[in-house]
Amino acid sequence: MGHTHSLCGAAGWLATSAYLHLRPAAAFGGAAICGLAAVCNDIDSKRSEASRSLGYVTGIVSWGIRKSCGGHRKITHSLLGIALFAGGAALAVQAAHWPMWIAWALILGFVNHTVMDMLTKEGCPLLWPWSMVHFALLPRFLRVTTGGKTRRKRRRNQGRVHHHLRRGSEYVVVQPLAALAALGSVILLALGR
């Protein structure tokens, strides 16, 4: 889900910033940029936040990528996609005469998304278009489940319908860990360590 990717991207950048002792502007500005870049991979999904973010503009880009590359989790979740995005980010930042940490934040966000998706049941086709094998970082029984499904339950003898939201491990495990990592990194940055 988009919000989980944003949170994990921001947490990843904050952790990197704390480790590299970056200045506050680069640390917190980079966290925002990395969090936004972490949803870009899903531009190839019709219902994603990335494909709906700028209305018709991103909708047309999303449609073009889906039609030319065969749908969701193809080019934007592959090593080829990472290389193209990284090259484009570096060129754009250089052309605009912005600091290079902006390019690194964009690239880290994009890579972070792919790594996070490699923790899910579906994995990622890293070698697309040469191979459609989906790679994962964990055995199947440990992989993250995403989203939440609403189930209707009817109580016996009362005839009332109750809605029950069943959340995936994304909400129960990944988001809390990412939030703790972000908080810990902010504390380290504040302490100057």
C-alpha positions as CSV (number, residue, x, y, z in Angstrom):
1,M,0.0,0.0,0.0
2,G,1.2,3.5,-0.8
3,H,1.2,4.8,2.8
4,T,3.4,1.9,3.9
5,H,5.8,2.5,1.0
6,S,6.0,6.2,1.9
7,L,6.6,5.5,5.6
8,C,9.3,2.9,4.8
9,G,11.0,5.2,2.3
10,A,11.1,8.0,4.8
11,A,12.4,5.7,7.6
12,G,15.1,4.4,5.2
13,W,16.3,7.9,4.4
14,L,16.3,9.0,8.0
15,A,18.3,5.9,9.0
16,T,20.8,6.7,6.2
17,S,20.9,10.3,7.3
18,A,21.6,9.4,10.9
19,Y,24.4,7.0,9.8
20,L,26.0,9.5,7.4
21,H,25.5,12.5,9.8
22,L,23.7,14.6,7.2
23,R,22.6,18.1,7.9
24,P,19.0,18.6,9.1
25,A,17.8,20.1,5.8
26,A,19.1,17.1,3.9
27,A,17.9,14.6,6.5
28,F,14.3,15.9,6.7
29,G,13.9,17.2,3.2
30,G,15.4,13.9,1.9
31,A,12.9,11.9,4.1
32,A,10.0,13.7,2.3
33,I,11.5,13.2,-1.1
34,C,12.4,9.6,-0.4
35,G,8.9,8.9,0.9
36,L,7.3,10.4,-2.2
37,A,9.7,8.5,-4.5
38,A,8.8,5.2,-2.7
39,V,5.4,5.2,-4.3
40,C,6.6,5.9,-7.8
41,N,7.0,2.3,-8.7
42,D,3.3,1.7,-8.6
43,I,2.6,4.2,-11.4
44,D,2.0,1.0,-13.4
45,S,-1.2,0.3,-11.3
46,K,-4.4,1.9,-12.3
47,R,-5.7,2.4,-8.7
48,S,-2.4,3.4,-7.1
49,E,-1.7,6.7,-5.4
50,A,1.1,7.4,-7.9
51,S,-1.2,6.9,-11.0
52,R,-3.9,9.2,-9.4
53,S,-1.6,11.8,-7.9
54,L,-1.7,14.4,-10.8
55,G,-5.0,13.5,-12.4
56,Y,-4.9,13.0,-16.1
57,V,-1.2,13.5,-16.4
58,T,-0.2,10.5,-14.2
59,G,-3.2,8.6,-15.4
60,I,-2.0,8.8,-19.0
61,V,1.6,7.8,-17.9
62,S,0.2,4.9,-15.9
63,W,-1.9,3.7,-18.8
64,G,1.1,4.0,-21.2
65,I,3.4,2.0,-18.9
66,R,0.7,-0.7,-18.3
67,K,0.0,-1.1,-22.1
68,S,3.6,-1.1,-23.2
69,C,5.1,-3.3,-20.4
70,G,2.3,-5.7,-19.7
71,G,0.7,-4.4,-16.5
72,H,1.6,-4.1,-12.8
73,R,4.9,-5.3,-11.4
74,K,6.9,-5.4,-14.6
75,I,9.4,-2.7,-15.6
76,T,8.9,-0.5,-12.5
77,H,9.7,-3.4,-10.2
78,S,12.8,-4.6,-12.1
79,L,16.5,-3.9,-12.2
80,L,16.0,-2.3,-15.6
81,G,13.4,0.1,-14.1
82,I,15.7,1.0,-11.2
83,A,18.5,1.8,-13.6
84,L,16.3,4.0,-15.8
85,F,14.8,5.8,-12.8
86,A,18.3,6.3,-11.2
87,G,19.7,7.7,-14.5
88,G,16.7,10.0,-15.0
89,A,16.8,11.2,-11.4
90,A,20.6,11.9,-11.6
91,L,20.2,13.8,-14.9
92,A,17.2,15.8,-13.7
93,V,19.0,16.9,-10.5
94,Q,22.2,17.8,-12.3
95,A,20.2,19.8,-14.9
96,A,18.4,21.7,-12.2
97,H,21.7,22.3,-10.3
98,W,20.2,20.8,-7.1
99,P,22.3,19.1,-4.5
100,M,23.1,15.4,-5.3
101,W,21.5,14.2,-2.1
102,I,18.1,14.9,-3.8
103,A,19.0,12.3,-6.5
104,W,20.1,9.8,-3.8
105,A,16.8,10.3,-1.9
106,L,14.8,9.7,-5.1
107,I,16.8,6.6,-6.0
108,L,16.7,5.2,-2.4
109,G,12.9,5.6,-2.4
110,F,12.5,3.8,-5.7
111,V,14.9,1.0,-4.6
112,N,13.2,0.8,-1.2
113,H,9.8,0.1,-2.9
114,T,11.2,-2.8,-4.8
115,V,12.9,-4.3,-1.7
116,M,9.7,-3.9,0.3
117,D,7.7,-5.6,-2.5
118,M,10.2,-8.5,-2.4
119,L,8.9,-9.1,1.1
120,T,5.4,-9.8,-0.1
121,K,3.7,-13.0,-1.4
122,E,4.1,-11.8,-5.0
123,G,7.8,-10.8,-5.0
124,C,9.3,-8.8,-7.9
125,P,10.4,-9.8,-11.5
126,L,13.9,-8.3,-11.1
127,L,15.1,-9.6,-14.4
128,W,12.1,-8.3,-16.5
129,P,11.9,-8.4,-19.5
130,W,14.3,-11.3,-19.8
131,S,12.7,-13.4,-17.2
132,M,9.3,-13.3,-15.5
133,V,10.6,-15.2,-12.4
134,H,9.5,-13.3,-9.3
135,F,12.2,-12.9,-6.6
136,A,11.5,-12.7,-2.9
137,L,13.6,-12.2,0.2
138,L,11.8,-14.5,2.5
139,P,10.4,-18.0,2.4
140,R,6.7,-18.0,1.4
141,F,5.3,-18.6,4.9
142,L,7.1,-15.5,6.3
143,R,6.2,-13.1,3.5
144,V,4.1,-10.0,4.2
145,T,0.4,-9.8,3.4
146,T,-0.8,-6.5,2.3
147,G,-4.0,-4.5,2.5
148,G,-7.1,-5.3,4.5
149,K,-10.2,-7.2,3.6
150,T,-13.6,-6.4,5.0
151,R,-15.7,-9.5,5.8
152,R,-19.3,-9.5,6.7
153,K,-20.3,-11.7,9.6
154,R,-23.9,-12.4,10.5
155,R,-24.5,-13.1,14.2
156,R,-26.7,-16.1,14.9
157,N,-30.1,-15.4,16.3
158,Q,-29.8,-11.7,16.0
159,G,-29.9,-11.2,12.2
160,R,-27.5,-8.2,12.4
161,V,-24.6,-7.9,9.9
162,H,-21.2,-6.9,11.4
163,H,-18.3,-5.8,9.4
164,H,-14.9,-7.1,10.4
165,L,-11.7,-5.7,8.9
166,R,-8.9,-8.2,8.7
167,R,-5.6,-6.5,8.3
168,G,-2.5,-7.9,6.6
169,S,0.9,-8.2,8.3
170,E,1.8,-5.0,6.5
171,Y,-0.3,-3.1,9.1
172,V,0.5,-5.2,12.1
173,V,4.3,-5.7,11.6
174,V,5.8,-3.5,8.8
175,Q,4.2,-0.1,9.6
176,P,5.0,-0.2,13.4
177,L,8.6,-1.3,12.7
178,A,9.1,1.4,10.1
179,A,7.6,4.0,12.5
180,L,10.0,2.9,15.2
181,A,13.0,3.0,12.9
182,A,12.0,6.6,11.8
183,L,11.6,7.7,15.4
184,G,14.9,6.1,16.4
185,S,16.6,7.8,13.5
186,V,15.1,11.2,14.4
187,I,16.4,10.8,18.0
188,L,19.9,9.9,16.7
189,L,19.8,12.9,14.4
190,A,18.7,15.2,17.2
191,L,21.5,13.9,19.4
192,G,24.0,14.4,16.6
193,R,25.1,10.8,16.5
